Amino acid sequence: MLPKSKTPAKTDLSSFSVMLYGGAKIGKSEFCSQAPSALFLATEPGLNALETFQVPIHKWEDLLEACAELAKGEHTFQTIIVDTIDLAYRHCLEYVCAKHKMEHPADLGYGKGYALVDNEFTRVMTKMAGMPYGLILVSHSKTIDIETRTGKVQKVVPTLPDKARKFVLGLVDLILFCDLKTQVVDGKPVQKRVIHTKPSAHFEAGDRTKRLPAVLPLNFPAFQAAFEHAQQEAKTEKHSQDAVTAKP
């Protein structure tokens, strides 16, 4: 039962889970469509301009059925994309309300209804993150007020409800915030689509590898190249450390 050796760190991008969020029509779905052998679990329209493999998700049961099929492994998909996780949560809420004959989660009182929704949501998301495929959860963004010791700060976060958002942000390996960055080119301001990978007081982002550049183009090949470079750096560093340890 107990391990006799350490579990190697994951180095393949298709083994990682990602939260990708940002403003409407910034290019989140296009970015995801370039992931290896991508399958969209499409909870809302927005893929009409892209040629993709997709399963329409109109209700929570559709997502459960898709997860069951994926778990069988009888397919060639490597990356699963829930686009968007925001509407998937709404489907989860409606499913739990119907199952327990509630009009709204607040009907149960004392937070019990919301606890049932959150439990179902976390159960399924944990199962999806544990499958042997890459997982990208796509979300829109919103700005919230954060109280600090020095005053109120505005922060951009995914649009999931508070508890679900905190759970997902803790679950995934990478939190990528899509934004527009203004640069001056030939004396004129030019906006470029970028991904932020590092934590900030003004937006949610994070990188468990701790090796990605802080800012990358919102372009999957560029992101993949940066990820693979970071993994190669990690391997080189580990080999150097092992060589030092092995010396008599």
N, C-alpha and C positions, 0 to 999 in steps of 0.2 A: 504493500500500500504506500509506504513512504518512499520518496525518490532516493536513488543512489547516486544520481549525478544531476548537475544543474541543467535546467532547460535553456537551450540556446536562445539568444535574442532573435526576434523576427527581423529579417532583412528584406523581404519581398513586399513591395507595395500592396500586392493583392492580399496580404495578410493583415492589413491595417484598417482601422475604422476611422472615418472622417466626418466631422460636421462642417459643411460648407454653407455659408450664409452671406447675404448681402441684399442690396436693393433690387427692385424689380427690373427685369430685362437687362441686367448688367452682364449676363453671359454664364450664369451658373450651370444651366442645363447643357449648354454647348461644351463647357469644360468637362462635365461628367461624361458626355457622349464619346469623348476621346479616350476614356479609360479602357483598359484591356477587356475585351469580350463583355461589354457592358449590357446589363439588363435593367431597364427602368420599371419600377413599380410606380406607375403614374397615378397619383391621387388627384391631380388637377390638370386641365389642359395647359399647353405651353410648349409642346414638342412638335408642333405642326411644321416648323421650319427645319427639323432635323430628321435624318433617316436613322431610326433606332429600333432595337428590339424592345418592346414594351408590353406590360400587362396593365390594363386599366384597373384601377382600384377605386370602386364606387362605395364600398363599405368595408368595415373591419374584417368581416368574414372573407372577403376577397384577399386581403393581406394574409390572413391565417392560411388560406388555401395555397397561396403562392409560396409561403414559407415552407409548408409541408412538402410541396413539389421540389423546391430547391434543396431541402434537406436530404432527399433521396439521392442526389448527386448524379442523376441521369440526364446530364446536360453539359454544355461546354462553356457556360458563363463563368467569368472570373470576378466580375465586379457587380454588386447589387446596389442600385440607387433608388432610394425612397424620395420621390420628388412630388410633393413636399412632405416633410415630416410633420409640419404644422397641421395640414389637413388630415394626415393619418391619425394624429391625436384626436381631432374632432370626430373622426369615424369611431375611434376607440370609445370616446365618451358616449356617443349615441348607442353603440353596441351594449355597453354596460348599463346604461339607463333602460334600454329595452329589456335586457335580461333580468333586471331587478325591478321592473315595472315602476320606474321613476320618470317623472317629467324632466327633472333636472337633478344633478348630483347633490345640490343643496337640500333636496327634499328629505334626505335621511337624517340630517342634522348632525352636529358635533363633528363635521368633516368626514363622516363615514362614507358618504357617496363619492367624494373626491378621492378618498383612500382606495376605494374599489377601482376607480378609473386608473389611478396612478399605478396600482398593483398590476393590473392587466397590461398597461402600457410598458412598464418596466420588464415584466415577464417576457413579452414578445421581443422587445428591443435587445434584451440580454441574450435571448436565443439567437437572434439574427447576428449579433456581434460575435457569437461563438461559432458560427458556421465557417467552414474553411474557404471563405471568399472575401474579397475586399468589400467594404460597406461604406457607402457615402449617403449621409442624411442631409438633404437639402432643405434650407429654411430661408424665409424672408427675414428682414431685419427691422428692428424698431429701436427707438431711443427711450431710455428710462432714466429717472433721477436716482442717484446714489448719494446717500448721506455719509459724509466723512467728518473727521474731527475739525476740519477747516471750512466746512460748508458743503454745499450741494454740487455734485458733479454729474454731468450727463454722460451716459455710456450707451454705445450701440451693442445690442445683443440679439440673438435669434428670437423669433416671435412666439416661441412655445410658452405656455403658462409656466409660472415660476418653478414649481417643483419638478415638472417634466424637463424644463430647460436645465436645471442644475444636475438632474440625473444624467441626461445625455452628455452634457459637457464633461462630467466625470467619467463617463463610459468610454468615450472615443479616444483614439490616440492622437489625432490632429484636429485642431479647431482652426479653420481657415476663414478669414473675413475678407470678402470681396469688396473693393472700394475703387473710387476714381482718384487718381493722383495727378495733380496739375504740375506740369513742367514747362519751363520756358524754352522754346526752340526758335532760333532766329528772331528773338525778341517778341515772340507771340506765345501766349499760354496754350498748351496742348494737354488734353486730358488723356491719361492712359489707365487702362483697367489693370488693377494689381490685386495680389493676395497678401494679406498680413498674416504672419505665422507666430509672432511673439506676443506675450501678454502686454496689455496697455491699460492705463486708467480710463481710456476713452472708448475701448471696444474689447470684446472677448476674442482671444486668440490663444493658441498654445501648440506646442510641438514636443511630444515626449522623447523624440530622438535628440532634441536639443542641438541639432546640427544644421537645420534648414536655414537659409538666409532669412532675415527678418521680413523682406519684401521680395516678391516674385511676380513676374507677369501672370495675368489671368489666362494662362495657356497651359493645357495639360502636358504637352511634350516638354516644355520648359520646367514645369513642376516635377515631372518624372525624372528628368535629367538631374535636377538639383537633389532629389531624394536619393537617387542611385549614387551620386557623387558623395553625399553625406554618409551613406552606408559603407562605401569603399574606404572613406577616411576612418570610420569606426573600426573596420577590419584591420587596417594597417596599424592603427593605434593599439589594438588588442594584441596583434602579433608581436609588436615591439615590447609590450608589457610582459607577454608570455616568455619572450626571449630573455628578458632581464631576470625574470623569476626563475628560469631554468638554469641560469649560470650557477656554478658551484661556489 
